[in-house]
Amino acid sequence: MGIQKRISQRIRRFLGKDDGTATVEAVLWFPIFILIFGLMVDAAMIFHGQAKVLRVVQDANRNYSIGRLRTEAETQAYVVQTLANLNIAAEALTIENAGVATTIVKIPASELQILGYFTALNNLEILVTADHLIENWEV
């Protein structure tokens, strides 16, 4: 058997093999999966942060409702300070109207993300609002 015939057989065998095709496809799709996973992580962290903020706001309104926090400004300061302890920079506004304490907190979504790859999420502002009925113990 001639050397050219052996080389041509090996080349035909090599070209006929399909081993490794799944690896090539996986390598092509891998960056897309990583981007989708990163988006899911950031979205989950935003929702988790929103839940933490809501808990703080409800706690502040409850404290204002029963008189532990005396003024609206004190309630706002409590919310901002508690969120700062959680490494969340936020703006808060507390209003008492018709016996209901309402606190509104505004947070940039970038404060709650881990990766921050997606500029559409970075430009969002999250508003968290909670109302609580003022309890009147002076009757």
MOZI-V489324 format. One record per pair of residues at least 6 apart in sequence whose ideal C-beta (glycine too) atoms are under 7 Angstrom apart, sorted by the first residue. I is the first residue (numbers start at 1). J is the second residue. D is the distance in Angstrom with one decimal. If there is no record, write none. Layout:
[[I	J	D] [I	J	D]]
This chain:
[[38	115	4.9] [38	117	5.4] [39	118	6.0] [41	114	6.0] [41	115	6.2] [42	113	4.6] [42	114	6.4] [42	115	5.4] [42	116	7.0] [42	118	6.4] [42	121	5.7] [45	112	5.5] [45	113	5.7] [45	114	5.4] [46	109	5.5] [46	112	4.8] [46	113	6.5] [46	121	6.9] [49	88	6.6] [49	112	3.4] [50	126	5.8] [50	128	6.1] [52	86	6.2] [53	83	6.5] [53	88	6.7] [53	90	6.9] [53	105	5.7] [53	107	6.3] [53	128	4.6] [54	128	5.2] [54	130	6.4] [56	79	6.0] [56	82	4.9] [56	83	5.9] [57	79	6.0] [57	103	4.9] [57	105	5.6] [57	128	5.7] [57	130	4.4] [58	130	4.9] [60	69	6.8] [60	75	5.1] [60	78	5.0] [60	79	4.8] [60	103	6.0] [61	101	4.8] [61	103	5.5] [61	130	5.5] [61	132	3.6] [62	132	5.8] [63	69	4.6] [64	75	4.5] [64	94	6.9] [64	101	4.9] [65	101	5.7] [65	132	4.8] [65	133	6.6] [65	134	5.2] [65	135	5.3] [66	135	5.6] [69	75	4.7] [69	78	5.8] [72	94	4.3] [72	95	6.7] [72	96	6.1] [75	94	4.3] [75	103	6.5] [76	92	4.5] [76	93	6.5] [76	94	4.9] [79	92	4.1] [79	103	6.3] [79	105	6.2] [80	90	6.2] [80	92	5.2] [83	90	4.8] [88	107	6.3] [88	111	5.4] [89	111	5.7] [90	105	5.1] [90	106	6.5] [90	107	4.6] [91	105	7.0] [91	106	4.7] [92	103	6.2] [92	105	4.9] [93	103	7.0] [93	104	4.9] [94	101	6.5] [94	103	4.6] [95	102	5.0] [96	134	6.6] [99	133	6.4] [99	134	4.8] [100	131	5.3] [100	133	5.8] [100	134	6.6] [101	131	7.0] [101	132	4.9] [101	134	5.8] [102	129	6.7] [102	131	5.0] [103	130	5.7] [104	127	6.4] [104	129	4.9] [105	128	4.6] [106	125	5.9] [106	127	5.6] [107	126	4.8] [108	125	5.8] [109	121	5.4] [109	122	6.5] [109	124	3.8] [109	125	6.9] [109	126	5.7] [110	116	6.2] [110	122	4.7] [113	121	6.3] [116	122	6.0]]
